[in-house]
């Protein structure tokens, strides 16, 4: 007589599903891992409870005495408790005495001279010796800053007034829910998780420098970047009521329903 095969809980959950996915094997080995964890925890608890007993037995075997006077061997006097007093610190060196201040006397010893005057200096023009070309260092025009160009300041992560999506957080969640498309590859393998997207909100509210700070793969990172780049301009962040560039981190959750 053939025995009836009883379907396990894992087989019932993953019936008509892809069993090559890692969650199936985790469920199969869950009871085994739970049993090993309980044994390890029980062993660690017994080790912690038995440590004082083992330590006292070892101390008795080695003959070491531990009391309020310290740690010493039997037959030897305990360590002395009356230690010699600590020597006082050396006296401070005597302060130096400065000589009394003497008021300087002003003496008019100026001499009329043309040395250093602007008129005499402009008459002298430096001329190189004959047969020697003057040493002229060429100037790299590429290294010189262009007049009129502005260098963007580094973005900050915390300001008095943080950037806001048009309409607030509720409109931001509605925008993500409407425009986010779950990648087909992620659906097939059951990939879920949170993608952290980092971007800069400029002083005009535009979104720049979009990148993934921490992703989950399976084309979810690329989809999160695409949605963030398609956002409208935000209300820029302000510090002391002045718009500033702000580095913003946005978590985007991918969940299968």
KEFIGU-350620 format. One line per field, with one value per residue: x, z, y of N, C-alpha, C in turn. Coordinates in pm, whole numbers. Example, Ala and Ser with C-alpha at 12.3 -4.5 7.8 and 13.67 -1.06 7.14 Angstrom:
<sites>
nu <- [1319 / 1285]
nw <- [780 / 708]
nv <- [-569 / -225]
cau <- [1230 / 1367]
caw <- [780 / 714]
cav <- [-450 / -106]
cu <- [1320 / 1290]
cw <- [780 / 787]
cv <- [-330 / 3]
</sites>
This chain:
<sites>
nu <- [85 / 64 / 203 / 53 / 161 / 253 / 216 / 451 / 469 / 631 / 623 / 355 / 336 / 508 / 392 / 351 / 531 / 851 / 1096 / 1363 / 1434 / 1586 / 1437 / 1284 / 1469 / 1561 / 1333 / 1311 / 1532 / 1487 / 1396 / 1611 / 1822 / 1712 / 1709 / 1986 / 2064 / 1933 / 2065 / 2327 / 2282 / 2198 / 2432 / 2611 / 2486 / 2509 / 2788 / 2840 / 2716 / 2868 / 3120 / 3204 / 3220 / 3417 / 3632 / 3671 / 3746 / 3986 / 4139 / 4159 / 4309 / 4553 / 4630 / 4601 / 4514 / 4239 / 4129 / 4006 / 4248 / 4398 / 4558 / 4741 / 4985 / 4946 / 5116 / 5287 / 5335 / 5060 / 5018 / 5157 / 4961 / 5004 / 5137 / 5426 / 5413 / 5327 / 5567 / 5583 / 5506 / 5769 / 5881 / 5757 / 5942 / 6121 / 5976 / 6072 / 6230 / 6167 / 6350 / 6301 / 6073 / 6186 / 6132 / 6151 / 6369 / 6308 / 6491 / 6592 / 6736 / 6727 / 6829 / 6860 / 6776 / 6752 / 6692 / 6479 / 6262 / 5969 / 5998 / 6271 / 6294 / 6132 / 6274 / 6468 / 6513 / 6498 / 6733 / 6824 / 7150 / 7363 / 7321 / 7194 / 6894 / 6591 / 6455 / 6163 / 5877 / 5642 / 5288 / 5033 / 4735 / 4517 / 4513 / 4442 / 4172 / 3864 / 3730 / 3435 / 3320 / 3144 / 3192 / 3036 / 2919 / 2994 / 2747 / 2530 / 2415 / 2234 / 2015 / 1850 / 1595 / 1476 / 1479 / 1168 / 931 / 702 / 398 / 443 / 519 / 315 / 235 / 476 / 497 / 272 / 353 / 572 / 440 / 279 / 452 / 656 / 783 / 775 / 1052 / 1061 / 1242 / 1302 / 1051 / 1022 / 1214 / 1138 / 1244 / 1276 / 1298 / 1477 / 1582 / 1825 / 1844 / 2057 / 2072 / 2111 / 1954 / 1925 / 1976 / 1774 / 1583 / 1600 / 1687 / 1989 / 2297 / 2234 / 2244 / 2297 / 2298 / 2276 / 2186 / 1972 / 1989 / 1898 / 1782 / 1633 / 1768 / 1830 / 1573 / 1485 / 1659 / 1574 / 1312 / 1358 / 1502 / 1300 / 1145 / 960 / 1072 / 1189 / 1105 / 1364 / 1621 / 1694 / 1922 / 1951 / 1754 / 1844 / 1872 / 2030 / 2252 / 2156 / 2224 / 2033 / 1884 / 1686 / 1472 / 1347 / 1102 / 1066 / 815 / 645 / 311]
nw <- [0 / -93 / 63 / 138 / 4 / 195 / 157 / 215 / 407 / 278 / 12 / -40 / -28 / -234 / -457 / -800 / -855 / -903 / -783 / -775 / -676 / -405 / -167 / -131 / -61 / 178 / 339 / 350 / 499 / 736 / 987 / 1057 / 1088 / 1296 / 1504 / 1538 / 1618 / 1864 / 2011 / 2013 / 2152 / 2399 / 2477 / 2503 / 2714 / 2924 / 2940 / 3029 / 3282 / 3408 / 3422 / 3660 / 3851 / 3747 / 3745 / 4020 / 4104 / 3962 / 4084 / 4345 / 4291 / 4198 / 4420 / 4470 / 4644 / 4674 / 4799 / 4984 / 5013 / 4792 / 4536 / 4605 / 4686 / 4900 / 5216 / 5174 / 5275 / 5270 / 5030 / 5116 / 5273 / 5364 / 5190 / 5095 / 5131 / 4862 / 4690 / 4715 / 4449 / 4262 / 4351 / 4188 / 3930 / 3995 / 3905 / 3623 / 3636 / 3468 / 3315 / 3402 / 3210 / 2963 / 2837 / 2497 / 2329 / 2094 / 1807 / 1564 / 1292 / 1019 / 674 / 382 / 80 / -245 / -273 / -340 / -412 / -611 / -856 / -927 / -947 / -1160 / -1378 / -1427 / -1624 / -1652 / -1845 / -2038 / -2057 / -2350 / -2612 / -2461 / -2418 / -2267 / -1983 / -2017 / -1893 / -2027 / -2015 / -1916 / -2060 / -2030 / -1766 / -1632 / -1464 / -1627 / -1695 / -1546 / -1515 / -1297 / -1007 / -884 / -553 / -309 / -251 / 37 / 313 / 513 / 601 / 713 / 596 / 431 / 95 / -90 / -244 / -507 / -363 / -143 / 70 / 26 / -242 / -359 / -304 / -448 / -706 / -745 / -722 / -946 / -1168 / -1144 / -1277 / -1247 / -1304 / -1542 / -1516 / -1244 / -1144 / -1229 / -1083 / -831 / -695 / -439 / -244 / -125 / -296 / -267 / -371 / -461 / -504 / -624 / -532 / -700 / -673 / -820 / -805 / -979 / -1065 / -1031 / -1083 / -1031 / -874 / -761 / -431 / -275 / -399 / -536 / -762 / -1059 / -1254 / -1110 / -998 / -1222 / -1302 / -1083 / -1098 / -1342 / -1285 / -1090 / -1236 / -1401 / -1246 / -1157 / -1101 / -773 / -463 / -366 / -113 / 177 / 349 / 609 / 480 / 217 / -99 / -143 / -262 / -218 / -108 / -150 / -26 / -136 / -52 / -244 / -267 / -377 / -419 / -445 / -517]
nv <- [-120 / 212 / 495 / 803 / 1103 / 1380 / 1710 / 1963 / 2273 / 2461 / 2368 / 2409 / 2689 / 2769 / 2657 / 2606 / 2806 / 2971 / 2773 / 2799 / 3036 / 3218 / 3238 / 3008 / 2804 / 2915 / 2898 / 2620 / 2545 / 2670 / 2561 / 2399 / 2585 / 2734 / 2546 / 2497 / 2753 / 2780 / 2582 / 2688 / 2930 / 2828 / 2696 / 2913 / 3048 / 2862 / 2860 / 3121 / 3111 / 2915 / 3021 / 3179 / 2972 / 2802 / 2980 / 3025 / 2769 / 2738 / 2940 / 2838 / 2611 / 2711 / 2850 / 3122 / 3414 / 3622 / 3916 / 4203 / 4329 / 4294 / 4093 / 3807 / 3550 / 3260 / 3242 / 3446 / 3784 / 4015 / 4280 / 4600 / 4851 / 5107 / 5329 / 5527 / 5886 / 6101 / 6291 / 6647 / 6879 / 7046 / 7378 / 7674 / 7842 / 8147 / 8462 / 8655 / 8968 / 9257 / 9525 / 9871 / 10069 / 10288 / 10604 / 10671 / 10905 / 11154 / 11229 / 11452 / 11357 / 11356 / 11348 / 11534 / 11383 / 11235 / 10977 / 10708 / 10861 / 10922 / 11055 / 11033 / 10756 / 10680 / 10768 / 10583 / 10307 / 9962 / 9786 / 9510 / 9349 / 9385 / 9145 / 8952 / 8799 / 8905 / 8736 / 8592 / 8455 / 8240 / 8275 / 8065 / 8067 / 7907 / 7827 / 8051 / 8210 / 8265 / 8580 / 8685 / 8434 / 8208 / 8019 / 7736 / 7697 / 7440 / 7188 / 7172 / 6965 / 7015 / 7265 / 7569 / 7594 / 7331 / 7186 / 7159 / 6951 / 7040 / 7103 / 6944 / 6654 / 6466 / 6508 / 6443 / 6165 / 6082 / 6149 / 5974 / 5727 / 5736 / 5764 / 5578 / 5281 / 4939 / 4735 / 4467 / 4257 / 4264 / 4199 / 3932 / 3788 / 3849 / 4072 / 4305 / 4608 / 4903 / 5187 / 5428 / 5747 / 6007 / 6355 / 6696 / 6992 / 7279 / 7640 / 7751 / 7560 / 7345 / 7001 / 6836 / 6646 / 6367 / 6055 / 5713 / 5636 / 5405 / 5099 / 4833 / 4685 / 4492 / 4654 / 4834 / 5051 / 5213 / 5283 / 5433 / 5654 / 5760 / 5845 / 6042 / 6232 / 6321 / 6483 / 6782 / 7128 / 7196 / 7367 / 7570 / 7511 / 7715 / 7927 / 8143 / 8288 / 8291 / 8145 / 7828 / 7568 / 7235 / 6911 / 6629 / 6332 / 6073 / 5813 / 5545 / 5310 / 4979 / 4757 / 4450 / 4381]
cau <- [0 / 145 / 174 / 13 / 262 / 202 / 284 / 501 / 424 / 708 / 572 / 224 / 355 / 576 / 328 / 343 / 621 / 991 / 1160 / 1506 / 1456 / 1650 / 1343 / 1238 / 1571 / 1565 / 1222 / 1338 / 1635 / 1458 / 1390 / 1746 / 1896 / 1654 / 1755 / 2128 / 2073 / 1893 / 2174 / 2437 / 2244 / 2200 / 2572 / 2668 / 2428 / 2573 / 2927 / 2840 / 2683 / 2972 / 3249 / 3249 / 3256 / 3545 / 3736 / 3701 / 3822 / 4122 / 4209 / 4193 / 4413 / 4681 / 4665 / 4600 / 4413 / 4183 / 4045 / 4004 / 4384 / 4460 / 4582 / 4873 / 4995 / 4949 / 5250 / 5354 / 5257 / 4980 / 5083 / 5140 / 4856 / 5053 / 5237 / 5488 / 5343 / 5375 / 5649 / 5513 / 5564 / 5875 / 5830 / 5758 / 6060 / 6093 / 5939 / 6178 / 6205 / 6203 / 6400 / 6197 / 6052 / 6247 / 6066 / 6252 / 6384 / 6299 / 6605 / 6575 / 6863 / 6697 / 6921 / 6796 / 6825 / 6654 / 6680 / 6347 / 6155 / 5903 / 6048 / 6400 / 6280 / 6071 / 6370 / 6557 / 6444 / 6588 / 6765 / 6911 / 7281 / 7360 / 7344 / 7119 / 6751 / 6526 / 6390 / 6018 / 5807 / 5511 / 5173 / 4934 / 4606 / 4413 / 4508 / 4388 / 4026 / 3797 / 3660 / 3290 / 3270 / 3107 / 3216 / 2927 / 2962 / 2965 / 2615 / 2524 / 2316 / 2139 / 1994 / 1736 / 1475 / 1511 / 1402 / 1035 / 867 / 578 / 282 / 481 / 554 / 206 / 245 / 595 / 462 / 180 / 431 / 648 / 347 / 224 / 552 / 752 / 749 / 852 / 1121 / 1013 / 1341 / 1284 / 927 / 1039 / 1293 / 1083 / 1334 / 1216 / 1394 / 1476 / 1691 / 1852 / 1891 / 2116 / 2072 / 2132 / 1851 / 1994 / 1912 / 1653 / 1492 / 1622 / 1750 / 2114 / 2391 / 2154 / 2321 / 2245 / 2383 / 2273 / 2084 / 1940 / 2013 / 1784 / 1727 / 1558 / 1846 / 1813 / 1437 / 1477 / 1726 / 1490 / 1198 / 1406 / 1536 / 1178 / 1070 / 959 / 1158 / 1152 / 1130 / 1502 / 1651 / 1741 / 2000 / 1939 / 1663 / 1916 / 1872 / 2159 / 2251 / 2135 / 2232 / 1913 / 1879 / 1546 / 1453 / 1238 / 1076 / 1011 / 740 / 552 / 180]
caw <- [0 / -104 / 161 / 77 / 23 / 263 / 103 / 321 / 402 / 175 / -119 / -59 / -55 / -362 / -560 / -931 / -854 / -930 / -660 / -779 / -604 / -276 / -53 / -112 / 16 / 314 / 414 / 371 / 601 / 850 / 1112 / 1090 / 1140 / 1425 / 1603 / 1566 / 1694 / 2003 / 2076 / 2037 / 2259 / 2525 / 2513 / 2551 / 2844 / 3022 / 2958 / 3114 / 3420 / 3467 / 3429 / 3797 / 3923 / 3694 / 3788 / 4162 / 4113 / 3915 / 4186 / 4456 / 4249 / 4189 / 4551 / 4470 / 4735 / 4629 / 4900 / 4971 / 5016 / 4662 / 4489 / 4648 / 4709 / 5045 / 5273 / 5157 / 5338 / 5174 / 4990 / 5216 / 5246 / 5397 / 5093 / 5130 / 5074 / 4733 / 4704 / 4662 / 4323 / 4282 / 4351 / 4058 / 3916 / 4023 / 3788 / 3575 / 3655 / 3351 / 3348 / 3391 / 3076 / 2942 / 2727 / 2395 / 2297 / 1950 / 1758 / 1424 / 1222 / 878 / 577 / 253 / -21 / -349 / -283 / -316 / -457 / -730 / -978 / -964 / -978 / -1291 / -1483 / -1449 / -1691 / -1658 / -1980 / -2030 / -2120 / -2493 / -2648 / -2371 / -2428 / -2135 / -1941 / -2013 / -1869 / -2093 / -1927 / -1964 / -2054 / -1989 / -1619 / -1575 / -1460 / -1723 / -1630 / -1557 / -1482 / -1158 / -956 / -797 / -421 / -278 / -188 / 179 / 341 / 615 / 604 / 794 / 521 / 336 / -30 / -82 / -371 / -523 / -300 / -22 / 64 / -32 / -387 / -399 / -305 / -559 / -830 / -756 / -746 / -1081 / -1274 / -1126 / -1346 / -1191 / -1411 / -1563 / -1461 / -1099 / -1116 / -1252 / -976 / -701 / -629 / -367 / -161 / -127 / -369 / -215 / -480 / -416 / -608 / -577 / -565 / -725 / -616 / -897 / -786 / -1074 / -1012 / -1100 / -1017 / -981 / -865 / -666 / -312 / -242 / -484 / -522 / -889 / -1137 / -1327 / -1022 / -980 / -1340 / -1302 / -981 / -1152 / -1448 / -1225 / -1022 / -1338 / -1462 / -1150 / -1180 / -1011 / -632 / -392 / -320 / 28 / 212 / 470 / 637 / 377 / 90 / -164 / -148 / -322 / -111 / -144 / -96 / -41 / -144 / -61 / -332 / -230 / -478 / -351 / -528 / -455]
cav <- [0 / 334 / 602 / 931 / 1210 / 1500 / 1829 / 2051 / 2412 / 2532 / 2330 / 2472 / 2832 / 2788 / 2577 / 2674 / 2922 / 2941 / 2728 / 2830 / 3162 / 3191 / 3232 / 2870 / 2732 / 2970 / 2839 / 2478 / 2529 / 2757 / 2483 / 2354 / 2700 / 2770 / 2448 / 2524 / 2880 / 2755 / 2508 / 2781 / 3022 / 2752 / 2672 / 3039 / 3079 / 2775 / 2904 / 3240 / 3075 / 2831 / 3089 / 3209 / 2850 / 2757 / 3074 / 3001 / 2644 / 2762 / 3019 / 2750 / 2519 / 2783 / 2902 / 3268 / 3469 / 3750 / 3980 / 4349 / 4382 / 4276 / 3957 / 3763 / 3406 / 3228 / 3230 / 3574 / 3891 / 4092 / 4405 / 4707 / 4949 / 5241 / 5370 / 5656 / 6002 / 6150 / 6412 / 6766 / 6929 / 7147 / 7517 / 7743 / 7929 / 8289 / 8542 / 8744 / 9110 / 9335 / 9659 / 9976 / 10124 / 10420 / 10674 / 10706 / 11048 / 11178 / 11308 / 11487 / 11337 / 11330 / 11406 / 11555 / 11293 / 11203 / 10832 / 10653 / 10948 / 10870 / 11119 / 10977 / 10615 / 10663 / 10799 / 10469 / 10197 / 9845 / 9742 / 9392 / 9367 / 9354 / 9005 / 8862 / 8820 / 8908 / 8611 / 8613 / 8328 / 8242 / 8261 / 7970 / 8134 / 7813 / 7817 / 8173 / 8208 / 8352 / 8692 / 8675 / 8300 / 8188 / 7884 / 7696 / 7650 / 7301 / 7172 / 7136 / 6861 / 7059 / 7410 / 7610 / 7559 / 7227 / 7191 / 7098 / 6917 / 7120 / 7042 / 6875 / 6513 / 6388 / 6518 / 6368 / 6022 / 6060 / 6155 / 5850 / 5617 / 5747 / 5759 / 5470 / 5158 / 4827 / 4663 / 4331 / 4164 / 4261 / 4125 / 3789 / 3726 / 3889 / 4167 / 4417 / 4681 / 5049 / 5250 / 5561 / 5833 / 6134 / 6459 / 6833 / 7090 / 7404 / 7759 / 7778 / 7449 / 7236 / 6881 / 6804 / 6553 / 6254 / 5931 / 5615 / 5622 / 5263 / 5041 / 4692 / 4620 / 4441 / 4769 / 4925 / 5173 / 5296 / 5336 / 5538 / 5772 / 5817 / 5916 / 6164 / 6331 / 6374 / 6565 / 6928 / 7205 / 7203 / 7493 / 7551 / 7529 / 7850 / 7949 / 8287 / 8340 / 8300 / 8013 / 7761 / 7434 / 7137 / 6770 / 6564 / 6186 / 6032 / 5666 / 5501 / 5171 / 4889 / 4652 / 4372 / 4365]
cu <- [87 / 101 / 146 / 117 / 196 / 283 / 325 / 449 / 499 / 657 / 436 / 239 / 411 / 517 / 310 / 427 / 764 / 1061 / 1311 / 1537 / 1502 / 1554 / 1295 / 1338 / 1581 / 1451 / 1246 / 1434 / 1608 / 1460 / 1529 / 1827 / 1843 / 1702 / 1901 / 2145 / 2037 / 2003 / 2292 / 2405 / 2246 / 2342 / 2637 / 2615 / 2491 / 2718 / 2934 / 2809 / 2794 / 3105 / 3291 / 3292 / 3393 / 3658 / 3772 / 3780 / 3966 / 4202 / 4249 / 4307 / 4548 / 4722 / 4671 / 4485 / 4371 / 4095 / 4055 / 4143 / 4456 / 4469 / 4724 / 4867 / 4998 / 5091 / 5330 / 5270 / 5177 / 5052 / 5058 / 5033 / 4902 / 5168 / 5299 / 5414 / 5409 / 5451 / 5575 / 5580 / 5671 / 5818 / 5844 / 5883 / 6025 / 6065 / 6055 / 6137 / 6256 / 6257 / 6290 / 6192 / 6109 / 6181 / 6170 / 6251 / 6389 / 6412 / 6583 / 6710 / 6839 / 6795 / 6848 / 6859 / 6714 / 6631 / 6538 / 6233 / 6099 / 5960 / 6179 / 6389 / 6220 / 6167 / 6459 / 6474 / 6539 / 6605 / 6855 / 7043 / 7274 / 7394 / 7269 / 6972 / 6688 / 6452 / 6242 / 5952 / 5671 / 5400 / 5075 / 4796 / 4495 / 4399 / 4450 / 4236 / 3968 / 3718 / 3511 / 3233 / 3245 / 3129 / 3104 / 2980 / 2923 / 2826 / 2627 / 2413 / 2211 / 2134 / 1872 / 1604 / 1514 / 1429 / 1271 / 986 / 739 / 457 / 315 / 506 / 442 / 210 / 368 / 566 / 367 / 254 / 510 / 557 / 295 / 329 / 650 / 701 / 839 / 920 / 1073 / 1111 / 1325 / 1157 / 948 / 1114 / 1245 / 1170 / 1255 / 1324 / 1381 / 1601 / 1706 / 1918 / 1939 / 2116 / 2086 / 2016 / 1920 / 1915 / 1788 / 1553 / 1511 / 1700 / 1873 / 2191 / 2316 / 2240 / 2257 / 2343 / 2390 / 2157 / 2063 / 1958 / 1885 / 1708 / 1639 / 1634 / 1826 / 1673 / 1421 / 1545 / 1639 / 1375 / 1242 / 1442 / 1414 / 1097 / 1067 / 1052 / 1100 / 1157 / 1268 / 1515 / 1710 / 1818 / 2005 / 1860 / 1731 / 1916 / 2014 / 2140 / 2247 / 2144 / 2119 / 1920 / 1734 / 1538 / 1330 / 1223 / 1012 / 948 / 648 / 422 / 114]
cw <- [0 / -1 / 88 / 108 / 83 / 215 / 217 / 302 / 294 / 36 / -147 / -94 / -194 / -472 / -687 / -934 / -879 / -800 / -662 / -708 / -461 / -160 / -28 / -28 / 158 / 398 / 443 / 488 / 728 / 981 / 1155 / 1151 / 1276 / 1534 / 1640 / 1646 / 1839 / 2078 / 2107 / 2149 / 2395 / 2572 / 2568 / 2688 / 2953 / 3046 / 3048 / 3259 / 3486 / 3482 / 3572 / 3874 / 3877 / 3741 / 3935 / 4181 / 4068 / 4017 / 4304 / 4418 / 4242 / 4322 / 4558 / 4558 / 4681 / 4740 / 4880 / 4978 / 4883 / 4626 / 4528 / 4673 / 4859 / 5092 / 5259 / 5221 / 5231 / 5137 / 5092 / 5173 / 5275 / 5302 / 5134 / 5065 / 4944 / 4755 / 4647 / 4533 / 4350 / 4278 / 4213 / 4048 / 3942 / 3894 / 3753 / 3593 / 3532 / 3392 / 3332 / 3250 / 3069 / 2821 / 2623 / 2366 / 2146 / 1910 / 1609 / 1353 / 1074 / 790 / 444 / 150 / -120 / -361 / -250 / -361 / -589 / -857 / -1022 / -1003 / -1116 / -1404 / -1516 / -1507 / -1700 / -1802 / -1969 / -2095 / -2267 / -2518 / -2562 / -2380 / -2288 / -2109 / -1921 / -2000 / -1935 / -1993 / -1992 / -1947 / -2009 / -1839 / -1554 / -1573 / -1559 / -1649 / -1653 / -1525 / -1333 / -1121 / -859 / -661 / -400 / -212 / -43 / 198 / 444 / 615 / 690 / 728 / 413 / 209 / -16 / -223 / -385 / -466 / -175 / -43 / 1 / -184 / -438 / -407 / -420 / -692 / -850 / -787 / -890 / -1188 / -1261 / -1192 / -1294 / -1306 / -1419 / -1505 / -1311 / -1061 / -1126 / -1138 / -836 / -625 / -566 / -284 / -179 / -200 / -316 / -325 / -420 / -532 / -542 / -625 / -577 / -667 / -694 / -887 / -881 / -1008 / -1096 / -1019 / -952 / -985 / -760 / -551 / -266 / -319 / -456 / -652 / -960 / -1206 / -1241 / -1003 / -1098 / -1345 / -1199 / -1031 / -1258 / -1389 / -1158 / -1124 / -1404 / -1368 / -1193 / -1081 / -870 / -583 / -329 / -169 / 55 / 344 / 495 / 526 / 243 / 29 / -174 / -216 / -208 / -171 / -73 / -125 / -31 / -151 / -146 / -312 / -346 / -406 / -449 / -453 / -501]
cv <- [124 / 436 / 732 / 1039 / 1334 / 1619 / 1922 / 2193 / 2490 / 2499 / 2393 / 2620 / 2854 / 2697 / 2661 / 2802 / 2875 / 2904 / 2751 / 2960 / 3133 / 3178 / 3090 / 2789 / 2785 / 2912 / 2691 / 2457 / 2609 / 2679 / 2437 / 2467 / 2742 / 2676 / 2472 / 2653 / 2860 / 2679 / 2601 / 2878 / 2952 / 2727 / 2799 / 3076 / 2993 / 2816 / 3026 / 3208 / 2995 / 2901 / 3122 / 3083 / 2799 / 2848 / 3053 / 2872 / 2662 / 2841 / 2932 / 2656 / 2587 / 2843 / 3052 / 3316 / 3605 / 3803 / 4131 / 4412 / 4365 / 4129 / 3917 / 3613 / 3379 / 3207 / 3358 / 3683 / 3967 / 4222 / 4515 / 4805 / 5091 / 5277 / 5503 / 5772 / 6046 / 6280 / 6532 / 6812 / 7034 / 7288 / 7580 / 7831 / 8075 / 8365 / 8636 / 8889 / 9185 / 9470 / 9763 / 10033 / 10266 / 10483 / 10712 / 10856 / 11064 / 11271 / 11331 / 11476 / 11306 / 11406 / 11418 / 11464 / 11266 / 11053 / 10787 / 10740 / 10897 / 10928 / 11057 / 10831 / 10592 / 10694 / 10681 / 10355 / 10079 / 9799 / 9621 / 9418 / 9329 / 9207 / 8906 / 8897 / 8823 / 8778 / 8637 / 8477 / 8334 / 8213 / 8166 / 8031 / 8039 / 7806 / 7940 / 8166 / 8306 / 8457 / 8675 / 8538 / 8288 / 8041 / 7848 / 7651 / 7504 / 7289 / 7129 / 7033 / 6904 / 7210 / 7440 / 7573 / 7459 / 7239 / 7113 / 7071 / 7000 / 7047 / 6964 / 6727 / 6429 / 6391 / 6444 / 6219 / 5990 / 6061 / 6026 / 5732 / 5618 / 5719 / 5643 / 5343 / 5046 / 4752 / 4518 / 4228 / 4152 / 4187 / 3975 / 3721 / 3767 / 3986 / 4281 / 4486 / 4831 / 5097 / 5393 / 5644 / 5965 / 6232 / 6595 / 6919 / 7225 / 7521 / 7799 / 7663 / 7333 / 7122 / 6848 / 6699 / 6436 / 6128 / 5841 / 5602 / 5477 / 5200 / 4894 / 4616 / 4582 / 4555 / 4860 / 5056 / 5268 / 5359 / 5448 / 5667 / 5840 / 5898 / 6045 / 6271 / 6392 / 6461 / 6712 / 6998 / 7209 / 7347 / 7483 / 7569 / 7667 / 7846 / 8098 / 8357 / 8362 / 8160 / 7957 / 7625 / 7331 / 6997 / 6696 / 6415 / 6141 / 5880 / 5634 / 5351 / 5096 / 4771 / 4584 / 4352 / 4235]
</sites>
